[in-house]
Amino acid sequence: MRVRHGERFGTIRRPNHLSALVAKAAALSIPDGVRGARHIVDFCNLVPLIGRRDLVGLVPKDRQRLRLMVAKADAHPEIVLGIDGAGEGLTRVALAIA
């Protein structure tokens, strides 16, 4: 996105849906202790927005990261059940990376 501040111009990169999901999945590898659950919550909030077409073109590393995140989310049903559409979105991602 192109932005202007006074006389200065710049570009701010915004991830697409797939990039945002992969970034959240990659964040699981950051040692974050108890607060690490926030990445699962964020992922579960993003995943209902993903369509099958968004999941085309995954590289092996992205698939690996998404597979780990889906497994972590499945291990926390209290998070998944508390977010509308998260279960369906997780299923969609799981099928795409199978």
Contacts in CASP RR format, 6 or more apart in sequence:
PFRMAT RR
TARGET T0000
AUTHOR 0000-0000-0000
METHOD contacts of the structure
MODEL  1
MRVRHGERFGTIRRPNHLSALVAKAAALSIPDGVRGARHIVDFCNLVPLI
GRRDLVGLVPKDRQRLRLMVAKADAHPEIVLGIDGAGEGLTRVALAIA
1 11 0 8 1.000
1 12 0 8 1.000
1 13 0 8 1.000
1 14 0 8 1.000
2 9 0 8 1.000
2 10 0 8 1.000
2 11 0 8 1.000
3 9 0 8 1.000
3 10 0 8 1.000
3 11 0 8 1.000
3 12 0 8 1.000
4 10 0 8 1.000
15 23 0 8 1.000
16 54 0 8 1.000
17 46 0 8 1.000
17 49 0 8 1.000
17 50 0 8 1.000
17 51 0 8 1.000
17 54 0 8 1.000
18 50 0 8 1.000
18 54 0 8 1.000
18 55 0 8 1.000
18 58 0 8 1.000
18 62 0 8 1.000
20 46 0 8 1.000
21 43 0 8 1.000
21 46 0 8 1.000
21 47 0 8 1.000
21 50 0 8 1.000
21 66 0 8 1.000
21 69 0 8 1.000
21 93 0 8 1.000
22 62 0 8 1.000
22 65 0 8 1.000
22 66 0 8 1.000
24 39 0 8 1.000
24 42 0 8 1.000
24 43 0 8 1.000
24 46 0 8 1.000
24 69 0 8 1.000
25 39 0 8 1.000
25 43 0 8 1.000
25 62 0 8 1.000
25 65 0 8 1.000
25 66 0 8 1.000
25 68 0 8 1.000
25 69 0 8 1.000
26 65 0 8 1.000
27 36 0 8 1.000
27 39 0 8 1.000
28 36 0 8 1.000
28 39 0 8 1.000
28 40 0 8 1.000
28 65 0 8 1.000
28 68 0 8 1.000
28 69 0 8 1.000
28 72 0 8 1.000
30 36 0 8 1.000
32 38 0 8 1.000
32 39 0 8 1.000
37 76 0 8 1.000
37 79 0 8 1.000
39 69 0 8 1.000
40 69 0 8 1.000
40 72 0 8 1.000
40 73 0 8 1.000
40 76 0 8 1.000
40 79 0 8 1.000
41 79 0 8 1.000
41 83 0 8 1.000
43 69 0 8 1.000
43 73 0 8 1.000
44 73 0 8 1.000
44 79 0 8 1.000
44 80 0 8 1.000
44 83 0 8 1.000
44 86 0 8 1.000
44 87 0 8 1.000
44 90 0 8 1.000
45 83 0 8 1.000
45 86 0 8 1.000
47 85 0 8 1.000
47 86 0 8 1.000
47 87 0 8 1.000
47 89 0 8 1.000
47 90 0 8 1.000
47 92 0 8 1.000
47 93 0 8 1.000
48 83 0 8 1.000
48 84 0 8 1.000
48 85 0 8 1.000
48 86 0 8 1.000
48 88 0 8 1.000
48 89 0 8 1.000
50 89 0 8 1.000
50 92 0 8 1.000
50 93 0 8 1.000
51 92 0 8 1.000
52 92 0 8 1.000
52 96 0 8 1.000
55 92 0 8 1.000
55 93 0 8 1.000
55 96 0 8 1.000
55 97 0 8 1.000
58 66 0 8 1.000
58 96 0 8 1.000
58 97 0 8 1.000
63 97 0 8 1.000
66 93 0 8 1.000
66 97 0 8 1.000
67 97 0 8 1.000
70 90 0 8 1.000
70 93 0 8 1.000
70 94 0 8 1.000
70 97 0 8 1.000
73 79 0 8 1.000
73 80 0 8 1.000
73 86 0 8 1.000
73 90 0 8 1.000
74 80 0 8 1.000
74 90 0 8 1.000
79 86 0 8 1.000
80 86 0 8 1.000
80 87 0 8 1.000
80 90 0 8 1.000
END
